[in-house]
Amino acid sequence: MLVENIEAITSIDDVVVDGAAASKYPPQCPVQLAPETVSLVNMGTPPPPGITNADVIAAVFHSVPEGANVLVCSKAGDPSQGGWPPSAAQSVNVQCPAGNNNYINSASVRRDRDGSLHARSANFMAYHATVLDDVGTKVPLERIAGLAPSWIIETSPGNYQVGVIHDVPLQDEALIGRLQKAMSAKGLSDPDAPNSRTRWFRLPIAINGKGKYRDSSGAPYSCKFVTWNPERRYSVAQLVKMLAIEVEFETAMLELDQAAKPVTRTIEDETSLAMLKMLLDQISPDCGYQDWTNALMAVHNETGGSMSGFELANHWSSEGSGYPGLSVMENKWRSFRSGSANPLTVRTLVKMAKDNDEANTAFLNALGDGFLPTDMQCGTYKRAFVAPKPKAISALTPVASALVTPAEQSTPAGAPSSPHFLERFSLRGDSAELEKRSMGERPILGEIGLYGQLMVIYAAPNTGKTLITLHLLVDAINRKRINPDRLFYLNMDDNSKGLAEKGRIADDYGFHMLAGGYKGFKANDLEALVTDMVEKGKVDGAVLVLDTMKKFVNVMDKKDCSRFSAAMRNFAMQGGTLISLAHVNKKVGPDGLPVYGGTTDIRDDFDNAYLLSQISSVDGVKTVEFTNIKRRGNNPDTAGYSYSVERMPQYDEVLMSVREVDPLDLAPMKTTARLLADDVLIKHVQGQIKAGCVQKMELIKAVSDLTGASRADVGNVVTRYTGGDTAQHRWIFKKGARGAHLFELLDCPAT
């Protein structure tokens, strides 16, 4: 229920929609209620049966800014162990299984430039819910007697999280800070928990895996969903009134305003920037994380967080071995805030420089004295380790010179003076990181597959696509082209015997075999798992083999194919490789090759696509050919392989029979195979020509009537073997009256 008039709120009677809750509280100031009259159970309605974490998130994040991401975090076991890896909320009920500690972040955030997600202030976009933690233990129940919450979850015995959904997501960071400060002053939040716009709170369908809450059998505590009223959404003013924190809210505003009063210096002139650079030249950028951060904060403060200051700090940092990259630097720079009562200043840089080179103390003091008054605050500097000797003071480098631009080289009129809106997506300066992630054009599947590609192989049943793919993967492992620990074969198209045989091969060569229905893996989980892998930066050179593709995506649905391709593209951009096996249509194309099944989207969106077709099957050996139909790399046009089709007791014996066919041998083999396949029709055509049936249409009709073959098939044979090359042709034609084709037999050697 959205309350429109804040002045009309006098007690919980005015905002609670259920009569039971309204009758529980008398219409006086809610904080005057005795503790025994407060019952969290009666502060809302129970959740409906079957409600899921996805339902909760959809209600809390009812409105999200464009480009923002909702974050979830799921952790098994004790949640206090390890970090808080975020992932974008997509298939929430898959991402956050009921047997885990499951969390949602109060904020929606933007991605970093490299596409990664972090729950930090620098990425903040909007604040969607305020949550009171540890109600019932650290926060007495009577202090929230006037609140009509959106939900309540019991997260441990007698301990509750009480949530309030905001009617409009908050984007005013000062307002959020003021609200949190007021609640803290009133004792409405855990005093040990830091206020933050990006705080994690628990989802209801989850456990609390902390050891102290496990029962006598060792089972974890299951969170209890106490009340659920998502229709209750409030503005900050309404929340302040219900919590009776008006005085604290006003005080917080005065305190924040006072904290913002200290004046920061904005240094843009040539001399000051040059002096800052001289000081930085005397400090090693490999001085340890805390010292490096202090140096950046000092430069940020002295330059007012300007672009010139950032360029100077970034250039200095880039000379160190631990340079984190441009995107990290930008996020770090944005995380600093001006207006601190005790800022780090140029004096911090002077002290760090003197610790590095005591011989230059007089000069460095002079730099500091000329730069700022000596009574300015000097940040504490603790040396982490002895940094390597930096280079001596010298003339400005070209990069620094660009920062200290002479008047005649100033920015042309009309040039943008601030970052463009699209710059947040720019990859400028990230080439080193992109090269590191790129796997290059290294072969991974014979020569037909390359690292970092999305690849699909289309083939008819019993052509050998699985057999040859496994052979090439094993060969790549033997050649050290693939790390078997990063190879995952997703076998979704096999019977139990076949799975056992291929599983034994996987064990022998050390790669992973996944199958539907085993250890909880399901084909429709793949997209969410890959997306989670990408968002957490856990791709780590993984190679996925899908056998077969139709188990993971509806190849007949354009939207499904496009969405699947987009998810896999993100995977490949992070250094992953995808090899998919797919089916073809029953009918071949006019060129005699198979026709891929499904829409064109997979072929169009993938980097590399091959058709696998049979060339011949002679003397117990089948020969097949890969024909490329799409590529974005140095993939060959064709490749040939042969393997035994004799009955063998073990699959690995068949696997060992696979051989690569020399490309020079493929053409004559294809010609011979075609001759064998067309032999009956060839003989009938030759017989009809000898009998005097030499006109084309008459010839085709006669052979069709004799053999039962379609006229189209007979016509293809007539055309295919027409010409003057006796090595591949069997007849020739001459034009007769009115352009008629009159056929004559060639004198061909025996084949």
N, C-alpha and C positions, 0 to 999 in steps of 0.2 A: 504494500500500500504506500503510495507516494503522498506525503503530507504537503499540502500546498501552502498553508499559512502557519509559519513558525510561531507567530504570536498567539495562535490558538492553543498551543501545547501547554498544558499546565501539569499534566501527569501522564502516566502510562495509559489511562483511560482514553486519552485523545488519540492514541496512535495504534493501539493493539486492536486487531480486527476480530479476534475470537472472544466471545463473552466470558469464557472461563477465566482467561487471563485478566480481563478488565475487572472482573469482580474480586479479584485477589488483592487488589491494592486500593486503599482509600484515596480520595482526590486531594492529597496534600503533598508537600515537597517530598519527592521520593527518597532522598538521602536520610530522612528522619525515620524511615522504617526500621524496625528491630530486625536483627539478623535472622531470627527464626521465622519471620514472615516472608523471606525471600526464597523463592524456589525457581531454579533455572528451568525445570521441567515445565512450569506453568507460564513461562515467558514466550511461548510460541506453540506452534502445532507440530506434532511428530512428522517425520518425513514419510512420504508414501512408500509402499512396498516396491522393491525393485529399482529404487533410485540409484544412479551410478555417479562416479566421479565426473564423468563427461557431462552429465546433467547439471551438476553443481557449477562447473566451470562455465558452461554456456550461460547460466543465469548471472553469475558474478561478473563475467566479462561481456555484458550485454551490448556494450559499445566500445570498440577498439579503434584507436587512430590508424589512419592508413599507413601501411608499412610497419606496424608494430607487431610484436610476437608475444604470445602468452607463454609463460614458462612453467614447466613441471619438473619435478625431480623425484626419482624413485630410488630408494636405497634398501637393500636387504640387510638383515641382521641389526647390529647396533648402529643407529644413525649418527652417533657421535664420532664414529670412526670414518676417516676419509673426508673429502671435500663435498661440495654441493654441485655436482655437474648438471647444468640445466639442459633441457631440450624443449623444442617448440611443441606445444600441445596440439597433437593431431589425432592419432588413434589413442586417446587418453586411457581407455580401459585396457588396452594392450600395453601401453607404456607404464601404467601404474597398476600392477596386479594387486589383488587384495592382500596377499601375503607379504607385502613390502611396506616400508615407511614411505608414505606418499605425501608430497608437498606441492603447493601452488604458490607462485610469487604474487605479492600484492600489486606489482607494477607490470605493465607491458613495456617492452624494450625494443630498440632498434638493433639490427645486427651490426657487427664490426665490418670493416671493409672486406675482410677475407671470408665473410659469410658466417663466421662463428657467432655464438650467442654467449653473453655473460650477464649475470644478474648484478649489475653495478650501476652506480649513480651516473656515470658518464654515458650510459646507454638508455637512461630513463626517458620514457615518452608520456606515460600517464599512470595515475595511481587510482586503483579501482575499488579497493576495500580497506577498511580499517579493522584490525583484529586486536582484541584485548586478550592477552595471554596470561596463563596461570591464574585464572579467576577461580576462587575457591581455596587457593593456597596462599599465594603471595598477594593477591588482590581480594579483599573481603567481598562477599556477595552483596552486602548492603550498599556498596558503593556504585553498583550498576542497577539499583532498584528501579530507576526511572527509564531504563533503556528497553526498547522493543527491538531486539536484534533480528538480523536477517537469518542467522543460523547459530547453533551452539553444538560443539562437539566435545565429548569427554575424551581427552587424550591420554589420561592416566587416572587411576582411581581418585575421585574427588577433585580432579584438576581439569579445567575447561578452557577452550578457546571460544571466544564470543565474537562473531563477525558482523560487520555492518557493510552493506553494499552502498556505494555512492550513486546518487541519481545520475550525475554526470561525472565521468572520470576527471580527476583533478590533475591539472598540468602546471599549476602555480606552485613551484617548489617552496617558495617562502610560506605560502599558506599551509602546505603539508607539514613543514617544520614547526610552524606555530601550533598547529593542532596536536602534534605529537608531544611537543614541549609542555603544552597545557595538560594533557592527559598524564604525563609523567609527574608533573608537579602535584597533581591530585592523587597520585598513587594508583592510577588505573592501568599501569603497565609494569612489567617486570623491571625493577630498577637496574638489574644487571644486564638487561638487553639493550644494545645501542639502538637509538632511533635511526631509521633509514627508510627511504622511499621504496627500497627493493628488499623487503623482508619476506621470508618464507613462512607460510603457515600450513597447517596440516589439512589434507583432504579427509573426508569422513570414512571412505572405504579403504581401510589401511590398518596397520598394526603400529604399536609403539614397541620397537625392538630393544629398548634399553634393558640391560640386565636386571636392574632393580625392580622392574615391573613384571618379570616373568613369574609364572606360577610354580607350584612345587614340582610339576612335571617338566618344567623348562619351556613351556609354551609362552609365546609373547602375549602382551596385552592387546586386545582388539579394540580399536577406537569405537566409540558409540556415538551415533548420530542422534542427538537429543531433540533438536527442533530445526525446522526448515520453513522459512517464510521469505522466499526470494522476492515477493511483491513489495517488501519493505525496503525502500531505497530513500536515502536521506542526503540533504545538502550538509555542508559543514555547519551552517548556522543551526539547523535542526539537531544535529548530533551534539553540538556544544550545549544546547538547552537541555536535551534529555539527560546528558551526563552531569549537568549542573556544574560546568567548568567555565562559566562566563568570566569570572574574575581572573582565573589562571590564563584564560585565552587572551584577555586584554594585557595582562602582565607580560605574557610571552611576546606579544607584539612590540611592547616597549623595549624589552631586552634584545630582541633581534634587530630592531631599528638602531639601538645604541651600539650593537656589535658591528653594524655595517658602517659606522661613522669614520673609523680610522682611514686616513687618506693614503692611497697607494700611488707610487710614482709611475708615470708612463714615460719611458725613455725611448725616443725615436731618433735623436740626433746622432750624427756620425761619430762624434767623439765618445759619447757614452757607450754606444754599441762596440766601438773599437776597444774601449777599456774593459768591457765585459769579456770580449773575446781574448784579450791578453791574459786576464785572470783564468779563464777556462783553459787556456793553453798550458798553464802551469799545474793543471789538475788532470790526472789520468781518468778517462771515462770508465776504466776497469777498476774503480776504487771501491767497489762493493755496492750492493743494492741500496742500502739506506743512505750512504753518502751521495750516490748518484741521484737519488730522489731529492735530497736536500739541495743539491746544486741546481736541479731543474726548478724547484720551488723558489729558490732565490732569484733565478733569471726571470721566472714568471712574475714574481712580485715587482722586480725592478722595471720590467717592461710593460706592466699592466696586462700581461697575458696577450700581448700583441702578436701579429704574424711575424714581425721581425724578430721578436724574442724567441718564438718557436723555431724559426729557421736557424737561429744561432745555437739553440739548445740541441736541435736535431743534428746539425752538422758536427757539433762536439761529440755527441753520443755515437754517431756513426763511425767514428774513428776507433771505437773500442771493440774488442772481440765479442762482447756480449750484447751488441746492438740488437734490439728486439724487432726492428722493422718500423716502417713509417706509420702503419695503422696503429700499432701499440703506442708509439710516441704520441700520436694525435689524441688517442683516448686518455693517455696519461696527462697530457697538457690540459685537456678539457676537465679533468677531474680536480684540478687545482682551483681554489676559490680565493678571490681577492677580499680584503677587508678583515683579515685576521688581526686580533689585538696584539699578537706577538709574531710578526711575520719574519721569515728568513730573508735576509737582505744581502747586499754586496759584502758585508762584513763576514758572512758565512763563507763566501768564496775566497775572501782574503785569508781567513784562517786556514782553510783547506789548502790553499796555494802555499802558504808559509810552512805548513807541515810537510809539504812535499819538497820545498827548496828553501831552507833557512838562510842560505847565502843571499837571497834576494829580498830579505825581509824589509829593508829600507824602501826599495822600489815598490814592493807590494803595498806597504803602508801608505806610500805616497799616492798610489792608485786609489786606494780606499778613501784617503783623506780628500782627494780631489773629486771623488765621485759623489760621496754623500757625507753629511755631518758625522763626526766620529761618535756622537752619542746615540746613534741609531741602534736598535736591537740587533744583536749578533746571535744567530742561531747556534745551538750547541752542535759541535762537530766531534764525532767519535770515530776514530780511524779504525776501519774494519781489518785492513791488512796493509802492508807496505806496498803501495802501488808502484809500477814500473816508472822509471824516470821519464817524465814527459819531455817533449821537444822544447828547445830554448825559445825565448821570445824572439820573434822575427817579424818581418813584414807580413801584412795580411795576405792570406791565401786568396786565390781567385774567388772562392766561395764567399769568404768573408768580405771581400771587396764588393761583391754583389749586394751584400747587406749594407755596406757603407757607400752608397751610390753618390757620386758627384752630381752637382746640380744639372750639369749638361747631359747626364745619363739618367735623369729621373724618368719615372714611368710616363709614357706618352699620355696626353690628354685623352680622356674617354676610356682608358683601360680600367678594368674592374679593380676596385680597391679592397674587396672582401671576397671570401670564398664563394664560388657559384653554388647554387642549389644542388647541381648534379655531382659536385666534387666528392660528396660522401660515398659515391659509388665508383670513383675513379681508381684504377689500378696503377696510376703513376707512382713510381718508386717501389712497386712490389715485384719487379721483374725477377729479383733474386729468389724471392719466396716462390714465385710461380715456377721458376726453373727447378727449384728443389722438389716441388710437388710433381712436376712433369716427369714421367718415366722415360721420355724420349721414344724414338721409334725402335725400341728393342723387341726382337721377335719373342713370342711367348707360345704360339701354337704353330709349330713349323715356321714357315714364312708367311702364312696366310693371316695370322693374328699377331697384333702388336700390343704392347703394354699401353694402358691408358685409354683403350678404345672400347666403345660399345659395339660388339660384334654379334651377328646372327648368321646361322647356317641353316638354310632351308633344304630339306631332303624328304623323299618318300620313305615309307617304312621299309625296313630291311635293306637300306642302301649302305648302311655302315657308319652313320653319323656319330653314334655313341662310341662305337668301337674305335674309329679313327681319332676322335677327340681324346679319348682316354690314352690311346697310344702316343699322341703328340704331347699330352700333358706329362706322361711318364718320361718321355724323351727329354722334355724341358727340365724336369727335375734332375735327371741324370746329367744333363749338361750344365747344371747350376744356373739355369735361366729363371727358375721359379723357386721361391722359398716355400717348401711344402706346408709350413706352418701357416702360410697366408693363402693357401688354396682351399676353397670350399666348393665341393661338388654337391649340388642340390638335386638329388635323385628322386624325382616325383613321378616317374613313368616306368616302374619296374615291378615285377612280382617278387615274392619273398626269396625265391632261389636266386634271381638275378641280383637282388640287393645284397644277399650274402656273398655272392661271388665278387661283386664290385667293392663291397666293404672290405673283403680280404685284400684286394689290390690296393685300396687306400691305406690299409694298415701296413702293407709291405713297403710302400713308398712314402709313408708319413704324412699324407694329406688328409683333409677332413671330408667325410661323407655325411650329408644331412638328408633325412628322409621324412616325408610327411607322416605325422602320427607318432614319431619317435622323439622322446625327451621333450615333448611339448611343442615341437616345431610344426608350423602350418604354413602352407604356401601363401595365404593371404596376409601373413604377418611380415612378409619380406620387405614391402615398401616402407612400413613404419620402422623396421629394424635398420634399413639402409639410411633412412632419414635421420634416425637417432645417431647412427654411426658418424654421419657427416657433421651433424651439429655439435657432437662432442669431440670432433677432431680425431676419431678413432679408426679412420679408413686404413691407414698404415699399410698401403700397398696390397690390399686384399684383392684376390682374384675370385670372382663368383662364376660358376658354370651352372646354367639353368637347363635342366633336362626333364621336361621340355617347357618351352615358353608359355604355351597355352594354359599351363597350370598356375601361372603367376599373373597373367593379364589376359583379358578378353580381346583377342587379336581381331575380332570383327567389330569392335566398338572403338570408333575414332577417339572419343573423349578419354576412354580408359587407356588407350595406347599413348595418347599425348601426355596424360598425367604420369603414367609409368615411365615414359621416356625422360620426362623432366626430372623425376626423382633419380633415375639412373645417371642422368647427365651430371647432376651435382656430385654424385658418387665418383664419376670419372674425373671431374675437375679437381677432386681432392686426391687423385692418384690411384683410384680404383680401376679395375678392369672387369668387364662383363662379357661372357661368352654364352650365347643363347642358342639352343637347338630348337628348330621349329619345323612345322610340317608344310607340305605343298598341296596344291589341288590335284584331283585325280587326273584331269586332262593336261597334256603337255601343250606348250605354245607352238606357234607356227614354225619356230626354229628347232623344234624337237626337244627343247629344254623344259624342265619342270617349271611350273608357275607358282610363285610363293603364295601361301595361304594368308587370308586376312586383308586388312586395309593396307594402304601404302605408308601409313604413318610410321611404323617401326622401321621399315627400310629407309624412309626419308630422314628420320631423326637419328638413326644409328650412324656410326662412322664407317662401318665395314659390313658388307653383306655378300654371302656366297650362295650359289645354287649347287647342290651336290647331286650328280646324276650318274647312273650306271653307263659305262662304256661297253663292257663285255663281261661274259661269264663263260669261260672256256677251261676245260680240263680241271675243274674244281677250284679255279681262281677267279675271283671277281675283281674287275678294275673299275674304278670310279674317278670322276673328275670334278674338281671344284672350279666353278666359273664365277668370277667376280661381277656383281651387278651394282655395287656401290662402294666407294672408298673415299676416305679422307686421309690417306697415308700412303706409304710406299708398299702397298700390298700387290702381289703378283696378279696378273689377269687369270691365270689358271694354275692348277696343281693337280697331280694325279697320284693315286694310291691304289694298291692292290692288296688282297688278303684272301686267305683260304676259306672256302665254303664247305670243305669236307667236314664231316661230323667229328668233333673232338670232345673228349670227356670233360675238359676244363676250359672255362672262359679265358683264363690267362694264356692258354696255349693258342687260342685264336688271336688273342692280343699280340702275341709274339710273331704271328704270321704276317702282320701288316708291313708293307714295304712301300717306299716312295718310288714313283715311276718317273723316269727322266722325261722332262717336258718334250724333248725331241722325239721321243717314242710315242707320245700321245696321239699325234696327228695320224700316222699310219695305222695305229691301233684303232682309232675311231673310224678310219676308212674301212678297215677290214671288218670291224663290228657292224658297220652299216651295211656292207655288202652281204654279210651273213644274214642280217635281219631282212634285207630286201631280196634275198636270193630267189625266192619263189616268184615274186612279181617280175623280177628281171628276166627270168627264163620265159615267162609267159609273154612279156613284151617282145623279146627276141623272136619267139615262135610266131607271133602275129605279124611282125615285120617281114619275116621270111615268107609267110603265106601271102604277102602282098597288101596287108592292111597297113598303109604307110601314112595316112592322114591323121593328124593328132586326135581330133575328137572321136573319129571312128576307132582309132587304136585304143584309146582310154575306155570307151564303152565296151569294146570286145573283151579286154582283159578283165574289167570289172564283172561282166556277166559270167566269165569262165571261173573266176576265183571267189566271187562273193565279196571281194574287197570294195570299199567305197570308191567312187570315182575320184574323190579328193585325194585319197591315199595313192591310187594309181597315177593320178596326174602329178603328184609330188615325186614319185619314182621316175616317171618319164622325164620330168624337168631336171631332177638331180643327176641323172646319168646321160644327159645330152651335152655333147662337146667334143672337141678334137683330141683331148688328152687320153690316150689309151690306158694310162695308169689308173684313171679314175672314172672314165666315161665309157659307155657301151654303144652308143649310136650318135648319129649326127643328123641334122636336118638341112634340107635345101628348100628354098622358097619356090613353089610352083605357081600355077596360074592363080590370079586373084589373091596372092600372098599366102596360099595354103602351105602348111608345114608338111613336107614329105620326108619321112625318116628313112635312113639307110644305116645298116649295121657297120660297126668298126671292126677291123681285124685286130682283136685284142689277144694278148698272150694269156695263157692259162693262169688262174689265180689260185 
